[in-house]
């Protein structure tokens, strides 16, 4: 047995693989396999034997007697060493390739031996040098940081000659394109300004209206500003209005992108360059300050299009109105009353929006001679700065129920008197004032009947009486709504009775009032003859009838007194004419005016 084993090993050493395979098969069948033959895959067996020989080096099988042991495994060892050498060379080549390639680090590399196929491939992965990639990244040269340029620094570098040269070339384009070209010029001028130097979204959100009013126009040199607005003044309102709307779209788009990006963005990460935004804000401010009427032309679009509405967009709209106010206070108040004030009573009303609304009107009213300017210009091109609908809102927010008072109420109380005067300003008796007074009376009569808020009821009654002084039609309008607004009518009648001397001189003629009071008495008598709906209703009818009697009595006494005094004065005049021959010294024109008035002695 030992001799057979030794001869087999000797045949392996001599390369006689075929005989060795036959010997293994024959010897195994002669042992305890009972005739069964074991089939082995020779290639994989060679592979396992080679690995085992490398691990065990020159270990021999216990009990085996081998002659010339150093040469028995030499062939196997050489094959293994050759494989190891090839593997190491491949690893070094892969490492060198990784070092040369920038930014491309393979996750895994596989090598196959010359005698491996498909499924029998050597799956041993070539280890990657992870640290090499990290060191490569660290060793990459850092790009030099661009110097930070502020808006003021960029504005100071604008050359007025370059601006003039640019403006000279613009007439070749359509007017709308010309304004866009001006914005492009300022975009180039502010190209080095990043969003970090012009964080307008943060400024508008966290700053007061007073602080954002001059952003960024305060940084523009005087000669650049003057050259620009002189050119803008020659452009049409239509082309400038289109530019303002397009610019506003860009501003709101930037606002939306920063708002969305800011939720998932890391702190300190700035958005892309805002050179276009600096330029857009600059040119928009120039346009609105030089030609405020442009804002008036786009206000309907701002009211009707939902994309310009909302709490997030309000600071931008307020900023635009402030710019127009710098050029014309009346335009600023008009825009505030028509577009901004309604927000305080809408669904979007909240403390932040109310604060912005108040900041804007407080700034407008704080300007020098603001009250005089606004009252004298209360009507602009046929439209009132503060229309009746705005006055109705103002009354409600200034005189709320005690339980509905908020921090902003006191601020509304402070600005209300001036705004009320602007709302009621106008030529007494004019056609326009007659229409306005009838519109105001329609909501004043309802407010005057509020029992839960005495301050509101009293203020509304005073405005109601003002309407009566503007148009005789208001007495007829009152007669129509008298029975449906009995409580408000009692409040107005009482106020008229108590303050008759103050109001009598303003009501002219008196005949419409006399006729209206008689109509009220007739309606009161009918109501008292029938069954009253309630005791409260009966009390109101009696109170109304009492004040009607009082006022009719004052009207009658005033009329009688007027006739008596007129007779006395006429008699004295005739006597004086007989006594004094110098009739030219009498001022007959004054006497004529005196007697032509309805109530000169009241």
QUIPE-V634041 format. One record per helix or strand of 2 or more residues. SS is the DSSP state (helix for helix, strand for strand). FROM is the first residue (numbers start at 0). LEN is the number of residues. If there is no record, write none. Layout:
# QUIPE-V634041
ss=[SS;SS]
from=[FROM;FROM]
len=[LEN;LEN]
This chain:
# QUIPE-V634041
ss=[helix;helix;helix;helix;helix;strand;helix;strand;helix;helix;helix;helix;helix;helix;helix;helix;helix;helix;helix;helix;helix;helix;helix;helix;strand;strand;helix;helix;helix;helix;helix;helix;helix;helix;helix;helix;helix;helix]
from=[1;16;41;68;73;108;117;124;129;150;159;174;199;208;216;221;236;274;292;305;310;328;350;369;378;382;387;401;406;430;453;472;482;499;510;534;582;587]
len=[12;13;15;4;27;2;3;2;10;6;13;15;7;4;3;11;28;16;12;3;17;17;15;7;2;2;11;3;18;18;17;9;16;5;19;45;3;9]
